[in-house]
Amino acid sequence: MNYIELINNMWSMREQGLLTAHECDLYLYLVHRCNRLGWSNPFGQPSDITCAVLGINRNALVIRRNRLKRLGFIRSKEGERKTEPPLYALCNPNDTQNTTLRMLQADTLATPPPVTSTNTINKNNTKHNKTLYENKREVDYQFVISSFNEICKSLPKIARLIEGRKLKIDAIVLHIGIDKLVECFKLVEESYFLSKRKSKWKATFDWIVEPENTVKILEGSYSAENESSVPDFLIGHHKTNIEQYGG
């Protein structure tokens, strides 16, 4: 395992759509820190310093770290506040590829949950799908898509469910759960900024399920009382290449 192998493996996964730019950002920083520490592996890295360097909050750090762990890029162990920092270990690229392959095979071979077509999302549907997820440890992708299309009427509807989208849904549901994701959709539709009623730009599904964006939405950054403080130049920053996902 060397610097070049680690970076090449990361870019290979990025080209396949398995990593976001933000997850790559965290991984590159961890590789940099490991290198600066003389390739000590595992190594300690304080979360507050990581957040400060990358310009993120702890929620975003946890989401990105869990994603890197799931794909087999790193192993980590929580530290003790004010005494010991979290421990990180960089994984061998060959192990990373094997872990990713097993994850994709598991997603492909998983039996799809039954889907009941409906035009109305009600509490019974939410409860049924939540129980389905908790019992089978599967994500009901169709429910997520139907919820988005039904709730976010102002936004472009999802036309295709590709592998990259499944992975993003897996990651966000693992972190916040299906109920919170549905709540996030509702907040987006209520937001004049995100639904294009206040600006020329509007959010998309792929932008919403990016962990750092989901966290901001749930924290109320785009709520009515905060929208007046959103500068116009951020519109360009939030744009997503919709054609990449066909939605």
C-alpha positions in Angstrom: 0.0 0.0 0.0 1.4 3.3 -1.0 0.3 6.9 -1.7 -0.2 6.4 -5.5 -2.2 3.2 -5.0 -4.5 4.8 -2.5 -5.2 7.8 -4.7 -5.7 5.8 -7.9 -8.1 3.5 -6.1 -10.1 6.5 -4.8 -10.3 8.0 -8.3 -11.4 4.7 -9.7 -14.3 4.6 -7.3 -15.1 8.3 -8.0 -15.3 7.7 -11.8 -17.8 4.9 -11.1 -20.0 7.3 -9.2 -19.5 5.4 -5.9 -17.9 8.4 -4.1 -18.9 12.0 -3.9 -16.5 14.9 -4.1 -17.1 15.6 -0.4 -16.3 12.0 0.6 -13.1 12.2 -1.6 -12.2 15.4 0.3 -12.3 13.7 3.6 -10.5 10.6 2.3 -7.7 12.7 0.8 -7.3 14.6 4.1 -7.0 11.4 6.1 -4.4 10.1 3.6 -2.5 13.4 4.0 -2.6 13.1 7.8 -1.4 9.5 7.7 1.4 10.5 5.5 2.4 13.5 7.7 2.5 11.1 10.7 5.0 8.8 8.9 2.4 6.4 7.7 1.4 5.5 11.2 -1.7 3.3 10.7 -4.0 3.5 12.6 -3.6 7.1 13.7 -5.5 9.6 15.8 -7.2 12.6 14.3 -9.3 15.1 16.3 -12.8 15.7 14.9 -12.8 19.4 15.6 -9.6 19.9 13.5 -11.0 17.7 10.7 -14.2 19.8 10.7 -12.3 23.0 10.7 -10.0 22.1 7.9 -12.8 20.8 5.6 -15.3 23.4 6.6 -18.0 21.0 7.8 -19.9 20.2 10.9 -19.8 17.0 12.9 -23.0 15.6 11.4 -21.5 15.9 7.9 -18.2 14.4 9.1 -20.0 11.3 10.6 -22.0 10.8 7.4 -18.9 10.9 5.2 -16.9 8.8 7.5 -19.6 6.1 7.7 -19.8 6.1 3.9 -16.0 5.6 3.6 -16.2 2.8 6.1 -19.1 1.1 4.3 -17.1 1.1 1.0 -14.0 -0.3 2.8 -11.8 2.7 2.4 -11.2 3.2 6.2 -11.8 1.7 9.6 -12.4 4.0 12.5 -13.1 4.0 16.2 -14.8 6.7 18.2 -12.6 8.6 20.6 -13.3 9.9 24.1 -14.2 13.6 24.2 -11.4 15.8 25.5 -9.1 12.7 26.2 -8.6 10.6 23.1 -9.3 11.5 19.4 -11.0 9.1 17.0 -8.7 6.5 15.5 -8.6 6.0 11.7 -7.0 3.2 9.7 -6.5 3.3 5.9 -7.5 0.0 4.2 -5.5 -1.7 1.5 -6.9 -0.9 -2.0 -7.4 -4.6 -2.7 -9.5 -4.9 0.4 -11.4 -1.8 -0.5 -12.4 -3.1 -3.9 -13.5 -6.5 -2.5 -15.6 -4.7 0.2 -17.2 -2.5 -2.5 -17.9 -5.5 -4.7 -19.6 -7.4 -1.9 -21.7 -4.4 -1.0 -22.9 -3.9 -4.7 -23.6 -7.7 -5.0 -25.7 -7.5 -1.8 -27.6 -4.6 -3.1 -28.2 -6.3 -6.4 -29.3 -9.7 -4.9 -31.5 -8.2 -2.2 -35.1 -9.2 -2.8 -37.1 -6.1 -3.7 -39.8 -5.3 -1.2 -43.4 -5.4 -2.4 -44.7 -2.1 -3.9 -48.3 -1.0 -3.7 -49.1 1.8 -6.2 -50.8 4.7 -4.6 -51.3 8.4 -5.3 -51.5 9.4 -1.6 -48.8 9.1 1.0 -50.4 8.6 4.4 -49.4 7.6 7.9 -50.1 3.9 7.3 -47.7 3.8 4.3 -45.0 5.6 6.3 -45.4 3.1 9.2 -45.5 0.1 6.8 -42.3 1.1 5.0 -40.5 2.0 8.2 -41.3 -1.4 9.7 -40.2 -3.0 6.4 -36.9 -1.3 6.6 -36.3 -2.1 10.2 -37.2 -5.7 9.9 -35.5 -6.6 6.7 -32.6 -4.1 6.8 -33.5 -3.1 3.3 -34.2 0.3 1.9 -37.6 0.6 0.1 -36.3 2.6 -2.9 -39.7 2.7 -4.5 -41.2 4.3 -1.4 -38.4 6.9 -1.3 -38.9 7.8 -5.0 -42.7 7.9 -4.7 -42.5 10.1 -1.6 -40.2 12.5 -3.4 -42.4 12.7 -6.5 -45.6 13.0 -4.5 -44.3 15.6 -2.0 -41.9 17.7 -4.1 -44.3 18.7 -6.8 -42.3 21.8 -7.7 -39.1 19.8 -8.4 -38.1 17.6 -11.4 -39.5 14.1 -10.8 -37.2 11.1 -10.7 -37.3 9.2 -14.0 -34.7 6.5 -13.3 -33.3 4.6 -10.3 -29.7 4.0 -11.1 -27.0 2.3 -9.0 -25.5 5.6 -7.9 -28.8 6.8 -6.6 -29.4 3.6 -4.7 -26.0 4.1 -2.9 -26.9 7.7 -2.0 -30.3 6.6 -0.7 -28.7 3.8 1.3 -26.2 6.2 2.9 -28.7 8.9 3.9 -31.4 6.4 5.2 -28.7 4.6 7.3 -27.9 7.9 8.9 -31.2 9.6 9.4 -33.9 7.0 8.7 -36.8 7.1 6.2 -39.1 9.2 8.3 -36.6 12.0 8.5 -35.9 11.8 4.8 -39.6 12.2 4.1 -39.6 15.2 6.5 -36.7 16.6 4.5 -38.7 16.4 1.3 -41.6 18.3 2.9 -39.2 21.0 4.1 -37.8 21.4 0.6 -41.2 21.8 -1.0 -42.1 24.4 1.6 -38.9 26.3 0.9 -39.4 29.2 -1.6 -35.6 29.1 -2.3 -35.2 25.4 -2.9 -38.4 25.1 -5.0 -37.6 27.9 -7.5 -40.3 30.2 -6.3 -37.7 32.7 -5.1 -34.8 32.1 -7.5 -34.1 30.7 -10.9 -32.4 27.7 -9.4 -34.3 24.8 -7.8 -33.1 21.8 -5.9 -33.0 18.2 -7.3 -33.3 14.8 -5.6 -29.6 14.1 -6.0 -28.7 17.5 -4.4 -31.2 16.9 -1.5 -29.7 13.5 -0.6 -26.1 14.8 -0.4 -25.5 14.4 3.3 -24.3 18.0 4.0 -27.4 19.4 2.2 -29.8 17.1 4.0 -28.3 18.2 7.3 -28.7 21.9 6.4 -32.3 21.3 5.3 -33.3 19.5 8.5 -31.5 22.2 10.6 -33.7 24.8 9.0 -31.1 26.6 6.9 -33.6 27.0 4.1 -36.8 27.6 6.2 -38.9 30.7 5.6 -37.4 32.7 8.4 -33.8 32.0 7.2 -34.3 32.3 3.4 -33.8 36.0 3.4 -30.2 35.5 4.6 -29.3 33.1 1.7 -27.1 35.1 -0.6 -27.8 35.0 -4.4 -24.3 33.7 -5.2 -25.0 30.5 -3.4 -27.5 29.6 -6.2 -24.6 28.8 -8.5 -22.9 26.8 -5.8 -25.9 24.6 -5.3 -26.4 23.7 -9.0 -26.3 20.0 -9.8 -25.7 18.3 -13.1 -29.1 16.8 -13.5 -28.3 15.1 -16.8 -25.8 12.9 -15.0 -28.7 11.1 -13.4 -31.3 11.5 -16.0 -33.8 13.0 -13.5 
